[in-house]
Amino acid sequence: MKAKTGSSRNASSEARSRAGAEARAGAEARAGAEARDGVDARAGAEARAVAKVRSASKVRTGGNGEFVFSKAPFASCHASTIVELRDGSLLSAWFAGSAEGNPDVAIWGSRRTPAGWSRPVELVRESGIACYNPVLFHAADDRLWLYYKFGAHPVSWTAGRLWSDDDGKSWSPVEHLPAGLYGPVRTKPLVMNDGAIVSGTSVETYRSWACWIERSTDGGQIWTKAGPITVRGDGCAPAAGHEPPEVPGSEEWKYTDGIIQPSVVSMGGQWLRLYARATARTGRVCVADSSDGGATWTQAHPIDVPNPNSGIDAVALRDGRVVLIYNHTASGRSPLNLAVSEDGEHFQMFEALESQPGEYSYPAMIQGREGDLHITYTWNRQRMRYVRFPLEAVPKGST
């Protein structure tokens, strides 16, 4: 199917046993008290996930980071993207306005130089309708692209794009894409050595989600679509009594099944793999593979990495390891974690970038030319946060 466009001791054993029993009894009592007090289920799930992360061995917490901005002319922001520019500076973009989905939501951006982050500036606004999910990337010819979506809701949005030949100092006019063509729906596409753009996209319809791949070999003028890519079988039903929190921007969220927002990486040669967000019925990150450079794809299967219906991103490091950034929890959007794999299938979680209750979500991640990871993510829908994570801090020998 083709579409064409216009251009994350000393005590005895008996004493330890008594202490353990007392601790367990105390924990049970506290849990009972919390239940009697009517503690919110979502906050409880987040707190348990945070405690698990803090007690896990070999897992660091915290890390160096900074806010992209402290003041801005909007109340809410979400869904960032990041790209390294030719001069080594960084450019990030996100959508922002009064609240997700409101007509005043536009695409905003900021540039990071040695002096720090610039004041946010508006990059794209659509008349009377919300914008969503910007994606920045360079094509093989070094042209910088900005793709985004706009519309009343993801089930009915349209894609737009614009480009820059001076790394975002000036931009082309906006181009609206034909119906059914979205480009990279939330995460950066993979630009292959031969110039092919392999873009992970997805479609959200009534109670059904599916991933697709859009592939272009001519810089984005003509696209070939592969898919649908879905989860084999019926996924996994939610645990008894588990009701995941409502997901912003989703309709019929309790009943919706499928996967969306794939992040595509190269596993070497023509082997590509995508990592996708899944609904609560599956509850795990899902993967699918291509053996021909992205032209055709397997159906997806879940791996042993939790996913609470929240956005993820993946990077294939130059040494062949794969790093995931994701929310290591069954519910909510905290903590925010990093995990690494030697084979792309079995992951070791090693870092908690955020571990307090809240929303830390929709991360974007790239590997810079110097080797470090550059990460941006939503911080409680109030700010965007940036982390430069050193390559030497990513553990080896995880599988």
N, C-alpha and C positions, 0 to 999 in steps of 0.2 A: 504494500500500500504506500503510495507516494503522495506528498503534498508539496506544492511549489509556492514560494513566497516571492515577494517583489524585490528583494535585495539580500554511649565511662567506671615461803618454802621451808621456809623453815618449820612450820607446824607439822604435827603428825598427820598421818592419813585420816585417822579418826576425826581429828579436829577439822581437817579440810572437809570431810564428809558432812560434819555437823554444820560447818559454815555454808557449805553448798546447799544443804537442805534449808537452812535459815534464809539464804539468799533467794532460793526458789520460792519458799513460802512468802517471803516479802514481795517478790515480784508478782506472785499470783494475787496477793492481797491488793497490791497497787493496781494490778490490772482490773480486779473486781471493782475496786473503788472507782476507777476510771469509767468502767461500764455503767456503774450505778449513777455516776455523775453525768452520764450522757455525753462522754467525750466524742467529738466528731470523728466519724470513721476515717475520713480522708486524712485528718491530722494524725490519727493513730498510726495509719499505714506509713505516712511519711516519717514519723518519729522512729518506728521500728526499723525502717530502711536506713535511717541515719545512724542508729545505734549499731546496726550490723556493719556498716561501713567503718565506723570508728573502732570496732573491736577486731576487725579482720587484720590478720598479719600481712605484712608486706604491702599495706595500702597506705599511701600518704594522704594527708588531708591538707586542705588549704592550697597554697601555691601563690605565686606572684601574679597579680593582675591589676587592672586599672579600669575605671569607667571610661567609656568613650566620650561621655558628656556628663556634666552635673546639672546643667540647666538646659531646657529646651522649650520651644514653643508648642509642645504637644503633651498630653497627659499620659498617653499609652504608646508603647512601642513593642515590636515583636519581629521575629523571623529575619535574622541578619544573614549577610553574606560577606565574604572577605576575599580580596585578591591582592597579590603582590604586584606592584607596578615596576616598570623598567628601571627606575632610579633607586629601587629598594624600599621606597615608601609603601604604605598600605592604604587601600581604599575599602571602606565598609559601607554597606547600605542596609536598610531595613524599612518596614512599613510603620507608620505612626500617624496618630490623630487622637480624637477623643476616646475611641474604643474600636476594637477590631470589627470590621464590617460596616462602620458608619461612613456616610458619604464624604466626610472630610479627611479620610485616611489616604495619605499619599506616600510616595517613596522618598526617603531622606537618606543622606549620606554624609560621611566625614572622612577626611584624609589624615593619616598618621605619618608625621615626619619626625626628625630628631627633636623638634621643638614640642612634640606632643600631638594630640588630636585637634583638628580644626573644629570650629563651630559647625553644628549640623546645618546642612543646606538642603533645600527641597530639590529633588532631581526630576521627579515625575508626578504629575497630578492629573487624574481623569475628571472630567466635568460631572459632578453630581453623583459619583459612584466610588466605592472603595477600591483601593489597590492592595495587593498582597504579594508576599514571597519574591522579593527581588533576588536575582542571581547574577553575579559578576564573574566573568572569565575572559581570558585571552584566547582567541583562535590562533591557528598556526601562523597566520600572517601578522601576529601581534596586535591586530585590531581588538580593542576592548569592547565587550558586549555587556549590555544590561537587559536581561529579560525579566518580566514581571507579569502578574495577572491582575485583572480588574473585573468587577461585577458585583452583583448583590450577594452571591454565595458561591463557594467552590463548586457546587453542582452545576452552576451556570456561568462560570467565569470565562473570559476571553484572555488571550495572551497578547502582550505588547512587547516591543523591544526597541532599543536604540543603540547606537554605537559611537565610539570615540577613537580617533586616530592619534590623540595627544594625551592618552591615559587619564581621561576624565576632566580635562580642563574645559573642553567644549564637547557638545554632543550633537548628534544628528537629530533630525525630526523623529518623532515617535512613529513607529509602524505597527499597526494592529494586524495580528496573524489570522489566517483563515480558521474557521470553526473546526475544532478537533485537533489543531496543532498548538502545542503549548511550549515547546522547548523544555529546558531544565525546569522542572516544576517547583523544586525548593533547594536542591543541592547542586553544586557545581557539576558540569558534565566532565567526561573524560575526553581530553583531546589527544589522540594517538599520534605516534611518530609520523605516520603518513598524512596527518592533517585531518583525518576523519573526526568528527564531533559525535560522541556517543552520549546521548542525553537521556537521563532517567526522568521519566514523567509518569503520571498516573491520572486516573479518572475516578471521580467520586460521584456516584449516582445513588438513587434511593436504596438504602440498606446494602449496597454493594460497592466495593472498591477493587481496583485492579491496577497493576503497574504495566507500563508500556516502555518501549525504548524508541526514541526518535534518533535517527542516524543520518548525518549529512557528510558527504565527501567533497562538497564544493563551497565550504565556508558558511553554510546556512541558507543557501538559496533553495535547494531541493532536499526534501527529507523523506526517508523511508521509515515506516513504522513497523515494529515487531511486537507481538503480543496477541492477546492479553497474557500477562504473567501473574498467576494466582497461586495460592497455597494448596498443595495436594490434599485431598480429603476435606473434612469439615473443620480442620483446626482443632483447638482444644476448648471445650466449654469452660466458662468461668467457674472457679471453685465455689462450692456451696456457700451461700450467704455472702459471696463477694459481689459487690456492686461497684464497679469502677466509677470514679467521678466523671461528671459530664465533661466532654472534651469541647473546648470552644471551637466554634466553626463547624461542628458536625451535627447533622440531622439524624434522628432515629438512632442515636449512638449506642443504645443498649442492644440493638438488633443488627447493626451493621457488621459485615464480615469482609475480610480482604486485607490487602496490603497497599501502601502508597509511598510516595516520596523516596524512591530508590536512589542510593548513592553508588555510582559505578567506579570500580577500580580495576587496574590491570594486575593480573597474577603472573604475568610473563608471557611473551609472545602474543598469540591470538586468544589466550585464555583471559576472559574478563569475568568478573563477579559483581553482582549487585547486592547491597544490603538494604532492606526495606523495613519501614515501620509497619506494625500490624495492629489490628484491633484487639480488644480484650478477650475475644473468643480464642485467639491464638496466644497472645501474651508474651511472645518472644520475637526477637529479631529474625527475619527470614532472609534467605539467600537464594539466588538463582545464578546460573552460569551460562556463558557463551564460549564456544570453542573456535569461533570464526570471526573474532574481532567485533562482535556485537550485532552481526546480521541476524542470527537466530539464537534463541534462548530456551533453556529448560524451564520447567515449572519450578516454583519456589518450595523450599522446605525450611522449617524452623530450626535454629541452632540454640545452644544452651546459654543464651544471653537474654535477660528479661527485657520486655518492652511494654510500658504501660500506655500504649497508644500515644506515643510522643515522638517527635522528630529526632533523627539521628544523623550522623555523618561518618564517613570512613575515608581513610587515606592509606594508600599503599606506599610505604616508605621506599626509598631508593635501594635499601638492602633486602627488600622482599617481604618484610613483616607488614602486617596490617594493623592499624590502630583504629579503634572505634571510639566515638564519643556519644554518650547515651545516658539515660536515667536508669540506674541500677535499682529498680523497685518494681513492685507489681501494681502500684497505684500512685498517682500523683506525679509531680515533676521535680522532686528532690529525693535523693542527691543527684548531682551531675557528675558523671564518671568517665574515666579513660580505661580502656582495656586493650591488650595487645595479643596478637596471634602470630605464630610462625607459619601456620598452614592456611590461615584464612577461615578456619572452621571452628577451632577450639581456642577460646579466649581467656586470658588472665586479667581480671580487673586489678589495677594497680594505683589508681589515683582518684581522689574525690575533689574535684574542683570547687564544689559547693556541697555543704552537708547540713545546713540549717533548714528548718521548714520554710517553704516558700515555693516559688516557681522559677526554675533555672532550666531553660528549655530551648528547643530549636537551635542547636549549635551549628556553627559552620567551622570547618577546619581545613587548613592547607599546610603543606610542607614548604617552607621558604627555601630560597636558593642556598642559604647557609646551613640548612638541615633542620632547624628548629621548627616546631609546630606553632602556627599562628591560629588562634581560636577566638571566636566571638560567640556570644549567646545572650539570650533574653534574661534579664535580671528583674524578676517580679513584675514584668510588664511595665516597669518604670524607667529602666535604663538599659543600655547595652554594655556588656563587660567584655574586655579583651584580656587574653592570657597569651604570653609567649612561653611555650613549654620546651625546655631544652631537650634535644635529641638524646643526650647521654643519660637522661633521667628515665627514658623508656626502657624497661627491663628486657633482657634477652633470655632465650631458652624457656619460653612459656609453655611449649608443647613438646 
